[in-house]
């Protein structure tokens, strides 16, 4: 039973890491998008 418990905990940790990495990628994409948008706007000015 202890083995099943640890494997469940491992899968929880794995899903947490995946969600964190997905959020980080989204955050980077948003920041990059804003940076590019600002560059384009500044070129227009």
PyMOL Python script that loads the backbone (N, CA, C, O; Angstrom):
from pymol import cmd

cmd.read_pdbstr("""\
ATOM      1  N   UNK A   1       0.838  -1.210   0.000  1.00  0.00           N
ATOM      2  CA  UNK A   1       0.000   0.000   0.000  1.00  0.00           C
ATOM      3  C   UNK A   1       0.869   1.255   0.000  1.00  0.00           C
ATOM      4  O   UNK A   1       0.498   2.275  -0.580  1.00  0.00           O
ATOM      5  N   UNK A   2       2.024   1.173   0.653  1.00  0.00           N
ATOM      6  CA  UNK A   2       2.912   2.339   0.719  1.00  0.00           C
ATOM      7  C   UNK A   2       3.452   2.670  -0.673  1.00  0.00           C
ATOM      8  O   UNK A   2       3.654   3.838  -1.008  1.00  0.00           O
ATOM      9  N   UNK A   3       3.684   1.626  -1.485  1.00  0.00           N
ATOM     10  CA  UNK A   3       4.188   1.851  -2.840  1.00  0.00           C
ATOM     11  C   UNK A   3       3.164   2.620  -3.680  1.00  0.00           C
ATOM     12  O   UNK A   3       3.516   3.543  -4.415  1.00  0.00           O
ATOM     13  N   UNK A   4       1.899   2.226  -3.560  1.00  0.00           N
ATOM     14  CA  UNK A   4       0.826   2.897  -4.298  1.00  0.00           C
ATOM     15  C   UNK A   4       0.728   4.353  -3.856  1.00  0.00           C
ATOM     16  O   UNK A   4       0.514   5.248  -4.674  1.00  0.00           O
ATOM     17  N   UNK A   5       0.887   4.579  -2.556  1.00  0.00           N
ATOM     18  CA  UNK A   5       0.791   5.935  -2.014  1.00  0.00           C
ATOM     19  C   UNK A   5       1.898   6.822  -2.581  1.00  0.00           C
ATOM     20  O   UNK A   5       1.636   7.951  -2.996  1.00  0.00           O
ATOM     21  N   UNK A   6       3.132   6.318  -2.600  1.00  0.00           N
ATOM     22  CA  UNK A   6       4.255   7.115  -3.099  1.00  0.00           C
ATOM     23  C   UNK A   6       4.103   7.387  -4.591  1.00  0.00           C
ATOM     24  O   UNK A   6       4.441   8.477  -5.053  1.00  0.00           O
ATOM     25  N   UNK A   7       3.599   6.417  -5.350  1.00  0.00           N
ATOM     26  CA  UNK A   7       3.428   6.628  -6.788  1.00  0.00           C
ATOM     27  C   UNK A   7       2.362   7.688  -7.040  1.00  0.00           C
ATOM     28  O   UNK A   7       2.470   8.463  -7.990  1.00  0.00           O
ATOM     29  N   UNK A   8       1.337   7.727  -6.200  1.00  0.00           N
ATOM     30  CA  UNK A   8       0.302   8.757  -6.323  1.00  0.00           C
ATOM     31  C   UNK A   8       0.890  10.125  -6.025  1.00  0.00           C
ATOM     32  O   UNK A   8       0.590  11.103  -6.710  1.00  0.00           O
ATOM     33  N   UNK A   9       1.725  10.186  -5.003  1.00  0.00           N
ATOM     34  CA  UNK A   9       2.366  11.453  -4.644  1.00  0.00           C
ATOM     35  C   UNK A   9       3.277  11.918  -5.773  1.00  0.00           C
ATOM     36  O   UNK A   9       3.315  13.106  -6.095  1.00  0.00           O
ATOM     37  N   UNK A  10       4.004  10.991  -6.369  1.00  0.00           N
ATOM     38  CA  UNK A  10       4.895  11.332  -7.478  1.00  0.00           C
ATOM     39  C   UNK A  10       4.104  11.907  -8.652  1.00  0.00           C
ATOM     40  O   UNK A  10       4.527  12.883  -9.271  1.00  0.00           O
ATOM     41  N   UNK A  11       2.959  11.301  -8.955  1.00  0.00           N
ATOM     42  CA  UNK A  11       2.157  11.784 -10.080  1.00  0.00           C
ATOM     43  C   UNK A  11       1.596  13.170  -9.775  1.00  0.00           C
ATOM     44  O   UNK A  11       1.471  14.000 -10.676  1.00  0.00           O
ATOM     45  N   UNK A  12       1.257  13.425  -8.514  1.00  0.00           N
ATOM     46  CA  UNK A  12       0.777  14.755  -8.116  1.00  0.00           C
ATOM     47  C   UNK A  12       1.871  15.787  -8.335  1.00  0.00           C
ATOM     48  O   UNK A  12       1.625  16.860  -8.887  1.00  0.00           O
ATOM     49  N   UNK A  13       3.082  15.455  -7.898  1.00  0.00           N
ATOM     50  CA  UNK A  13       4.218  16.367  -8.053  1.00  0.00           C
ATOM     51  C   UNK A  13       4.486  16.604  -9.536  1.00  0.00           C
ATOM     52  O   UNK A  13       4.764  17.730  -9.948  1.00  0.00           O
ATOM     53  N   UNK A  14       4.403  15.549 -10.330  1.00  0.00           N
ATOM     54  CA  UNK A  14       4.657  15.646 -11.766  1.00  0.00           C
ATOM     55  C   UNK A  14       3.647  16.577 -12.431  1.00  0.00           C
ATOM     56  O   UNK A  14       4.020  17.411 -13.256  1.00  0.00           O
ATOM     57  N   UNK A  15       2.365  16.436 -12.074  1.00  0.00           N
ATOM     58  CA  UNK A  15       1.333  17.288 -12.669  1.00  0.00           C
ATOM     59  C   UNK A  15       1.516  18.734 -12.230  1.00  0.00           C
ATOM     60  O   UNK A  15       1.278  19.657 -13.009  1.00  0.00           O
ATOM     61  N   UNK A  16       1.940  18.934 -10.982  1.00  0.00           N
ATOM     62  CA  UNK A  16       2.209  20.292 -10.489  1.00  0.00           C
ATOM     63  C   UNK A  16       3.334  20.926 -11.297  1.00  0.00           C
ATOM     64  O   UNK A  16       3.231  22.082 -11.710  1.00  0.00           O
ATOM     65  N   UNK A  17       4.404  20.175 -11.522  1.00  0.00           N
ATOM     66  CA  UNK A  17       5.541  20.690 -12.284  1.00  0.00           C
ATOM     67  C   UNK A  17       5.123  21.024 -13.709  1.00  0.00           C
ATOM     68  O   UNK A  17       5.563  22.024 -14.277  1.00  0.00           O
ATOM     69  N   UNK A  18       4.269  20.177 -14.280  1.00  0.00           N
ATOM     70  CA  UNK A  18       3.806  20.419 -15.653  1.00  0.00           C
ATOM     71  C   UNK A  18       2.988  21.697 -15.727  1.00  0.00           C
ATOM     72  O   UNK A  18       3.169  22.501 -16.642  1.00  0.00           O
ATOM     73  N   UNK A  19       2.083  21.889 -14.761  1.00  0.00           N
ATOM     74  CA  UNK A  19       1.249  23.091 -14.774  1.00  0.00           C
ATOM     75  C   UNK A  19       2.097  24.332 -14.557  1.00  0.00           C
ATOM     76  O   UNK A  19       1.836  25.376 -15.155  1.00  0.00           O
ATOM     77  N   UNK A  20       3.122  24.226 -13.697  1.00  0.00           N
ATOM     78  CA  UNK A  20       4.016  25.357 -13.435  1.00  0.00           C
ATOM     79  C   UNK A  20       4.798  25.704 -14.698  1.00  0.00           C
ATOM     80  O   UNK A  20       4.924  26.879 -15.042  1.00  0.00           O
ATOM     81  N   UNK A  21       5.322  24.697 -15.392  1.00  0.00           N
ATOM     82  CA  UNK A  21       6.102  24.948 -16.607  1.00  0.00           C
ATOM     83  C   UNK A  21       5.212  25.526 -17.699  1.00  0.00           C
ATOM     84  O   UNK A  21       5.658  26.367 -18.479  1.00  0.00           O
ATOM     85  N   UNK A  22       3.952  25.080 -17.764  1.00  0.00           N
ATOM     86  CA  UNK A  22       3.013  25.621 -18.753  1.00  0.00           C
ATOM     87  C   UNK A  22       2.745  27.088 -18.469  1.00  0.00           C
ATOM     88  O   UNK A  22       2.702  27.907 -19.387  1.00  0.00           O
ATOM     89  N   UNK A  23       2.562  27.424 -17.183  1.00  0.00           N
ATOM     90  CA  UNK A  23       2.324  28.819 -16.796  1.00  0.00           C
ATOM     91  C   UNK A  23       3.535  29.670 -17.126  1.00  0.00           C
ATOM     92  O   UNK A  23       3.396  30.795 -17.607  1.00  0.00           O
ATOM     93  N   UNK A  24       4.728  29.137 -16.869  1.00  0.00           N
ATOM     94  CA  UNK A  24       5.959  29.874 -17.164  1.00  0.00           C
ATOM     95  C   UNK A  24       6.088  30.141 -18.658  1.00  0.00           C
ATOM     96  O   UNK A  24       6.491  31.229 -19.068  1.00  0.00           O
ATOM     97  N   UNK A  25       5.742  29.138 -19.474  1.00  0.00           N
ATOM     98  CA  UNK A  25       5.819  29.304 -20.927  1.00  0.00           C
ATOM     99  C   UNK A  25       4.823  30.350 -21.403  1.00  0.00           C
ATOM    100  O   UNK A  25       5.135  31.160 -22.276  1.00  0.00           O
ATOM    101  N   UNK A  26       3.606  30.332 -20.822  1.00  0.00           N
ATOM    102  CA  UNK A  26       2.600  31.328 -21.177  1.00  0.00           C
ATOM    103  C   UNK A  26       3.071  32.712 -20.787  1.00  0.00           C
ATOM    104  O   UNK A  26       2.902  33.670 -21.541  1.00  0.00           O
ATOM    105  N   UNK A  27       3.668  32.817 -19.598  1.00  0.00           N
ATOM    106  CA  UNK A  27       4.168  34.099 -19.098  1.00  0.00           C
ATOM    107  C   UNK A  27       5.251  34.639 -20.020  1.00  0.00           C
ATOM    108  O   UNK A  27       5.256  35.824 -20.354  1.00  0.00           O
ATOM    109  N   UNK A  28       6.166  33.772 -20.429  1.00  0.00           N
ATOM    110  CA  UNK A  28       7.240  34.181 -21.340  1.00  0.00           C
ATOM    111  C   UNK A  28       6.672  34.622 -22.688  1.00  0.00           C
ATOM    112  O   UNK A  28       7.114  35.616 -23.263  1.00  0.00           O
ATOM    113  N   UNK A  29       5.694  33.876 -23.182  1.00  0.00           N
ATOM    114  CA  UNK A  29       5.086  34.209 -24.472  1.00  0.00           C
ATOM    115  C   UNK A  29       4.389  35.560 -24.408  1.00  0.00           C
ATOM    116  O   UNK A  29       4.485  36.355 -25.343  1.00  0.00           O
ATOM    117  N   UNK A  30       3.685  35.825 -23.305  1.00  0.00           N
ATOM    118  CA  UNK A  30       3.002  37.111 -23.135  1.00  0.00           C
ATOM    119  C   UNK A  30       4.001  38.249 -23.073  1.00  0.00           C
ATOM    120  O   UNK A  30       3.817  39.281 -23.718  1.00  0.00           O
ATOM    121  N   UNK A  31       5.066  38.061 -22.291  1.00  0.00           N
ATOM    122  CA  UNK A  31       6.090  39.100 -22.156  1.00  0.00           C
ATOM    123  C   UNK A  31       6.762  39.372 -23.495  1.00  0.00           C
ATOM    124  O   UNK A  31       7.022  40.523 -23.846  1.00  0.00           O
ATOM    125  N   UNK A  32       7.041  38.309 -24.239  1.00  0.00           N
ATOM    126  CA  UNK A  32       7.679  38.452 -25.547  1.00  0.00           C
ATOM    127  C   UNK A  32       6.739  39.181 -26.505  1.00  0.00           C
ATOM    128  O   UNK A  32       7.162  40.043 -27.276  1.00  0.00           O
ATOM    129  N   UNK A  33       5.452  38.818 -26.442  1.00  0.00           N
ATOM    130  CA  UNK A  33       4.454  39.454 -27.293  1.00  0.00           C
ATOM    131  C   UNK A  33       4.317  40.933 -26.985  1.00  0.00           C
ATOM    132  O   UNK A  33       4.229  41.757 -27.896  1.00  0.00           O
ATOM    133  N   UNK A  34       4.298  41.275 -25.691  1.00  0.00           N
ATOM    134  CA  UNK A  34       4.207  42.682 -25.282  1.00  0.00           C
ATOM    135  C   UNK A  34       5.443  43.447 -25.730  1.00  0.00           C
ATOM    136  O   UNK A  34       5.345  44.584 -26.191  1.00  0.00           O
ATOM    137  N   UNK A  35       6.604  42.820 -25.595  1.00  0.00           N
ATOM    138  CA  UNK A  35       7.869  43.451 -25.985  1.00  0.00           C
ATOM    139  C   UNK A  35       7.871  43.773 -27.475  1.00  0.00           C
ATOM    140  O   UNK A  35       8.255  44.868 -27.885  1.00  0.00           O
ATOM    141  N   UNK A  36       7.434  42.796 -28.284  1.00  0.00           N
ATOM    142  CA  UNK A  36       7.385  42.988 -29.737  1.00  0.00           C
ATOM    143  C   UNK A  36       6.355  44.060 -30.095  1.00  0.00           C
ATOM    144  O   UNK A  36       6.594  44.890 -30.972  1.00  0.00           O
ATOM    145  N   UNK A  37       5.207  44.038 -29.411  1.00  0.00           N
ATOM    146  CA  UNK A  37       4.157  45.032 -29.669  1.00  0.00           C
ATOM    147  C   UNK A  37       4.660  46.432 -29.348  1.00  0.00           C
ATOM    148  O   UNK A  37       4.415  47.373 -30.103  1.00  0.00           O
ATOM    149  N   UNK A  38       5.362  46.567 -28.231  1.00  0.00           N
ATOM    150  CA  UNK A  38       5.910  47.872 -27.845  1.00  0.00           C
ATOM    151  C   UNK A  38       6.938  48.346 -28.866  1.00  0.00           C
ATOM    152  O   UNK A  38       6.981  49.528 -29.206  1.00  0.00           O
ATOM    153  N   UNK A  39       7.762  47.425 -29.354  1.00  0.00           N
ATOM    154  CA  UNK A  39       8.768  47.779 -30.367  1.00  0.00           C
ATOM    155  C   UNK A  39       8.088  48.299 -31.627  1.00  0.00           C
ATOM    156  O   UNK A  39       8.512  49.302 -32.200  1.00  0.00           O
ATOM    157  N   UNK A  40       7.023  47.608 -32.056  1.00  0.00           N
ATOM    158  CA  UNK A  40       6.302  48.017 -33.265  1.00  0.00           C
ATOM    159  C   UNK A  40       5.644  49.376 -33.066  1.00  0.00           C
ATOM    160  O   UNK A  40       5.653  50.213 -33.968  1.00  0.00           O
ATOM    161  N   UNK A  41       5.070  49.596 -31.877  1.00  0.00           N
ATOM    162  CA  UNK A  41       4.418  50.874 -31.581  1.00  0.00           C
ATOM    163  C   UNK A  41       5.435  52.004 -31.564  1.00  0.00           C
ATOM    164  O   UNK A  41       5.168  53.098 -32.060  1.00  0.00           O
ATOM    165  N   UNK A  42       6.598  51.736 -30.993  1.00  0.00           N
ATOM    166  CA  UNK A  42       7.630  52.776 -30.916  1.00  0.00           C
ATOM    167  C   UNK A  42       8.162  53.103 -32.315  1.00  0.00           C
ATOM    168  O   UNK A  42       8.565  54.236 -32.577  1.00  0.00           O
ATOM    169  N   UNK A  43       8.164  52.120 -33.204  1.00  0.00           N
ATOM    170  CA  UNK A  43       8.601  52.364 -34.585  1.00  0.00           C
ATOM    171  C   UNK A  43       7.615  53.291 -35.287  1.00  0.00           C
ATOM    172  O   UNK A  43       8.013  54.166 -36.056  1.00  0.00           O
ATOM    173  N   UNK A  44       6.328  53.092 -35.017  1.00  0.00           N
ATOM    174  CA  UNK A  44       5.284  53.925 -35.626  1.00  0.00           C
ATOM    175  C   UNK A  44       5.455  55.362 -35.158  1.00  0.00           C
ATOM    176  O   UNK A  44       5.324  56.295 -35.950  1.00  0.00           O
ATOM    177  N   UNK A  45       5.746  55.544 -33.877  1.00  0.00           N
ATOM    178  CA  UNK A  45       5.976  56.888 -33.334  1.00  0.00           C
ATOM    179  C   UNK A  45       7.250  57.453 -33.949  1.00  0.00           C
ATOM    180  O   UNK A  45       7.640  58.578 -33.637  1.00  0.00           O
TER     181      UNK A  45
END
""", "prot")
cmd.dss("prot")
cmd.show_as("cartoon", "prot")
cmd.util.cbc("prot")
cmd.orient("prot")
